[in-house]
Amino acid sequence: PASVLAGEWWRTITAQFLHASLSHLMFNMLAVYFLCPFVERALGRWKTLFAYLMSGALANVGIVLLAAWGVR
């Protein structure tokens, strides 16, 4: 969060592609494999991609804001 607050805004996007462990990565891939077909049918390919990218970026922005407010 400190790096983002110092102006490295791209970290809010790139952080969603980093994973804490192999199991974390595998569970994320499993969730995308099972959930994305339903979402893609409902929204379409490009809106699904947009929703995926925005949800990750906004989650990371939320983490930065919570850290800035001192919430642990």
C-alpha positions in Angstrom: 0.0 0.0 0.0 2.8 2.5 0.7 4.1 2.1 -2.8 0.7 2.8 -4.3 0.3 5.9 -2.1 3.7 7.0 -3.2 2.4 7.1 -6.8 3.0 3.6 -8.1 -0.7 3.2 -9.1 0.0 0.4 -11.6 0.5 -1.9 -8.6 -3.3 -1.9 -8.1 -3.6 -3.7 -11.4 -0.6 -5.9 -11.5 -1.1 -7.2 -7.9 -4.1 -9.3 -9.0 -1.8 -11.5 -11.1 0.6 -12.3 -8.2 -0.2 -15.2 -5.9 0.9 -16.1 -2.4 1.4 -19.8 -3.2 0.8 -22.4 -5.8 -2.4 -23.5 -4.0 -3.7 -19.9 -4.0 -3.1 -19.8 -7.8 -4.8 -23.2 -8.3 -7.9 -22.3 -6.3 -8.2 -19.0 -8.3 -7.8 -20.8 -11.6 -10.4 -23.4 -10.5 -12.9 -20.6 -9.6 -12.4 -18.9 -12.9 -12.8 -22.2 -14.8 -16.1 -23.0 -13.1 -17.6 -19.5 -12.8 -16.5 -17.7 -15.9 -18.7 -19.6 -18.4 -21.8 -18.5 -16.6 -20.7 -14.9 -16.3 -19.5 -14.8 -19.9 -22.9 -16.1 -21.1 -24.6 -13.4 -19.1 -22.3 -10.5 -19.9 -20.4 -11.4 -23.0 -16.6 -11.8 -23.4 -15.5 -8.2 -23.2 -17.7 -7.3 -20.3 -16.6 -10.4 -18.4 -12.9 -9.4 -19.0 -13.7 -5.9 -17.9 -15.5 -7.1 -14.7 -12.6 -9.4 -13.9 -9.9 -6.7 -14.3 -12.0 -4.1 -12.5 -12.9 -6.3 -9.5 -9.2 -7.1 -8.9 -8.1 -3.5 -9.3 -10.9 -2.2 -7.0 -10.2 -4.8 -4.4 -6.5 -3.7 -4.4 -7.6 -0.1 -4.1 -9.8 -1.1 -1.1 -6.8 -2.7 0.5 -4.7 0.4 0.0 -7.5 2.6 1.5 -7.9 0.3 4.5 -4.1 0.4 5.1 -4.1 4.2 4.7 -6.8 4.4 7.4 -4.8 2.1 9.7 -7.2 -0.8 9.5 -5.5 -4.2 9.9 
